[in-house]
Amino acid sequence: MAPIPVHLILGFLGVGKSTAILDLLRRKPADEHWAVLVNEFGEVGVDGAIMEAEGIAVKEVPGGCMCCVAGLPMQVALNWLIRREKPDRLLIEPTGLGHPSQVIETLTGESYQGVLSMASSLCLVDPRRLSEEKVVNNVHFRDQAAVSNVLVANKCDLCEEEDLARFRSWAGAFDPPKARIEETRYGRIELEWLTASHSERPATDAGAHHHHHDGEVPERVSLEDEPWQRFINTGDAHYSCGWRVTPETQFAYDALVDFCHGGHWLRIKGVVHTDQGWMALNLAGDSLSATPVEPNTENRLEIISDQPLDGEALDDQLRTVALRG
């Protein structure tokens, strides 16, 4: 068998990576089987649940960035996907809060020689955030852009011309130059962008990441044994609070929307059973989208913030939104 082409889909928190991957998979060649390895900072794993509902071959590595868990959990998930799905192409979505160097090192290591082949890596960028010093000075953001072959300005429909001019100047300054520099909206990635030439590009600081996991992912408790589960995660000056709840539990939609707008979060993502049906929730900044989805095997909701979260208080608030279950 020929080595499986692997694409990293990189980008900082909230840039629209999952939306881009979903759209890309809907337009893949009909005669090809693609698979996705998705990693999230939080412990719950919302993106994987959304992709599974779409019938996508996906495996999750929740609970921190893949560079923390590349030693074992990432390889276990990767081996499972390769063995079970035998994909023609593999997409990997690391967390937006992670550094890409350890992931690349694992993929190009001896264990996967002749099995995987690094293909073009894409980094999505929200041009509006290039004016934020805390973003452009973040080593993870810098190196996600540095190691990528293709830079894509996403959410261009929300940008002012000065935002796009800033992106074009920033993207054009990389040395070596990027194989492609593109602009898009709604996470649209053209298939031809995946064929851009791949070459290894050095990170500015490959050892910058501060590991906050010991490489072990604990076994999940069954929802039958514990129907309402709350998880906390902390690392790299970010915090998450997430929930797994039995699918029979239903939430009041309007009250849930109020809950999502009830704090200064960076992100909220969820797949939730509401009194208006199952919804995929996605909040970035002040904008909350709610999209109807197929029923899932469980409720999942995750908050990510750059400020400490009071897990018990948030849990009490969310329980008041639950109607039954």
N, C-alpha and C positions, 0 to 999 in steps of 0.2 A: 504494500500500500504506500502511496505517496504521502509525504508529511502533510498534516492538516494545517492550512493557513490559519494563523491566529492574529486577530486584530484587537488592540487595546482601544477602548472608547473612554477617553479621559476627560476630565473637566472638574472644576471646582463645585462646591456644594450648590445645588439649585439651578445649575445651568441647563438642565434638560436632557441628560444622558439617557435616562430610561425611556423617555418619550421618543428620542431619536432612534433607539434600538428597536422599539416596538414598530415604528413606522418603517424602518429599514427591513425588518423581517416580513412585513406584509408585502413588500415588493421584491423579495428575493426570487431568483430563478425557480420555477416550479419543480424542476428536476433535481434541485439540490436540497440537502438536509442540513440545516444550520442549528447550532446549539449555543447557549449563553451560560457563562459563569458570572454570577453577579454577587457583589460584596457590598455590604452596608455597614456604616459606622455603628448603628444601633444593633441591639440584640434580637430584634423581632424579624426583620427581613420582609419588608413590604413589597419591594420591587419584584421579588421572586414570585410572590402570591399573585400579583397582577399579570405577570407573564404566563404563569401556569394557567390562569383563567383564560388566556388567549390561545391555549394549546401549544405553547412554545416549550421546546426541550430546554429546561433550565435547571441549574443547580445553584444553591445559595451557599455563601460563606458569611454568615452574619457575625456580629459581635466584635467589631473592630476592623481595621483596614487589613487588606491582604498582605501588606508588607510585614505586619505583625505575625500573621498566622501562615505565612508562605511555607514554613517548614513542614507542617503536617496537614492541617485542615484544607488548605488550598490544594495540595497535591491529592489528597483523598477525593475531594470533590471533582478535581480535574480528571483523575483516573476513572472515576465513576462515569462521567460524561463520555469520555473517549470509549470506554468499554461498552456502555449500554447504548449510546446513541450513534456511535460511529459517524460523527458529523463530517460533512464535506468542508465546512468552514466553522470556526469557533470565534465568538465575540466574548470579550472579557470586559466587564464594567467594574473597575475598582472604585472604592468609595472616594468621593470628592475630597475627603479629609486625609487621604493617604498619599504616601510617596511612591512613585512607580518603580524605583530602581530594584527593590528586592523582588517584585513581581517579574520584571524582565529577566533578572538573574535566574529565577526559578525556571521560567519558560525556556530559556536558552541553555540550561544546565545539562549535564551529562544524562540525566534521567530521561530527558525528552528528545535527545538527539535521534533524528530519523523518524520521530513520531509527530513533532510539531515544527512548524516553520513560521518564524515571525514575519508577518506581513505588515502593511502600512498601519501605523497607529494614528488615531485622530484625537484631537483635543478640542472640545467645544468651549467657547469663551462668550460670556455676556459682555459686550463692549462697554456697557454702562458702568461696569465694576472696575474698569481699568483706571477710573479716576479715584479709586479708593486705595489709599496707601496700605491699609491692612491686608488688602488682597494682593496687590502687585508685589509687596514685600514678603508675602508668605512663601516659604521655600517650597511647599508642596505645590502651590499654584505655579510658581516659576518653573519647577522641574517637570510638571505635567506638560507644560507648553514646550519646554526645552527638548524632551525626548521624543515628542510627536513628529510625524512626517507631514501631517496635514493639520492646519489650524482652521477652525470653522467659527466664524462669528454667528452665534445663534441669537434669536429674539430680536432680529434687526427691525421688525415691525414696531418695536417699542423704543427704538433708539433715535436720538437726535443725530443730525449730520455730524456734529462735533464728536459724538461717541464713535461713529464709524470712521471718521478721519483719524481719531486717536488709535483705534484698532489697526487700521491700515499701516500707520507709521510704526506702531509697536511690532506688528507681525512681520513687516518687511525688514526689520533690523536684525533678525536672527542670523547667526553665522555658525554653521552653514545655512544657506537659505532653505526654507521649507519647500517640500515637493509641490505642495498646493496651498493656497490661501483662499478660502471661500467665505461667502456670506449667505446666510439662510434665515428662515423663520420657522416656527413651530417644530423645530427639531428635524427638519428635512435634510437627510444625508443622501446624496446621489450615489448609486451603486458604483459609478466609475471612480468615485473618490477612494474607494477601497483598493483600487488597482494602482494607486500612486506608488512610486518607487519607494522601497524601504531601505533605510540605512541606519546604522546605529548612531545615535546622537547622545552626547554625554549630558548628564545632569549637572547642574551647578554645584550641588552638594549631595552626593549619593548617600552619605551617612547621616543626613540631617534628622531623620525621623527618630522620635523618642518612643521606644517600644513600651506599650502599656499592657501587653498580654504575655502570658507565658507560653503561648503556642498551643494551648489546650482549649478545646471548645466543649463545655459541659453538655452532657446528655439532656435533652429536653424532657421535661415532665409532661405526661399526657394530659390533655385537657379533660379527659374523663376523671382523672384523679384530682386535678386542680383546675376548675372551670374558668377562673379569672386569674391571670398571671401578669405580674408587672416586673419590668426589667430596667435596670439602671446601668449606664455605661459612661465612662469619663476618659478623655484622652486628648492631648494636644489642645488644651484650653477650650474644649467643647464638651457638651454634656447631652446625654439622651435619656429619655424616659419612654418606654414602650410597653404595649399590652398585647397579649394573646388571650382571646376570649372565645368561648364556645359559639358556634354559628347560630345556635338557637337564640342567643341573646340579641335583642333588637334595641336600636338606639333611636331616640327622637331626633329627626334630621335637623330641624330648626335649632334645637338646643345644642346639637353637636356642632353646627356651624358657629354658634356663639362661643362654644368652648374653644374651637380652633382659633378664633380671633381674640381669645382672652389673655394673650401674653405676647411678649416681644420675642417670639421664636424666630429662628432662622428658617426652619422647615417644619412642616407637619405632613406626613404621608400616611395613608391608611387604605385598607380595604374593609369596609364596614357594612353590616346589615342594618339598614335603617327602616323606619316606617314608610319610606318612599322607595324601598328596594335596596339592593346591594349597590354601593357606591365606592369608586376609587377617589379618594380625597388627596389633594396636592396643594399645599400652601407654601408659597415662596414670597417673602415680603408681606405685603398686604393683600395679595391676590390669591384667592382660594378657588380652585376648580373642583367640581364634583361630576364625575362621569359614571353613568350606569354601567355595571359590569355583571358578568355571570355570577351566580352564587358561589361562594368560596367555602372551603372546608373549615375556616375559622375567621373570626374578626381579628384584624391586626391594625394597630395604630402606633405611630412613633413621632415623638417630638425631639427636635435637635435645636440646641441653643448654645450661644457662646457665654451664657450666664448659668450659674448653678441652678438646678431645678429641685423644687420641693416635691419629691415623688409622692409622699403620703397625701399632701394637699391636692395635687393633681389627680391622684387616684380617687379621692373623695368626690371631687368635682365630676369626674367622668362617670362614676357610679350613679350620680343623680340624673344623668342623661339616659341611662339604660332603662328601657321600658319593662323588659321581662327577660327571663332566662336564668 
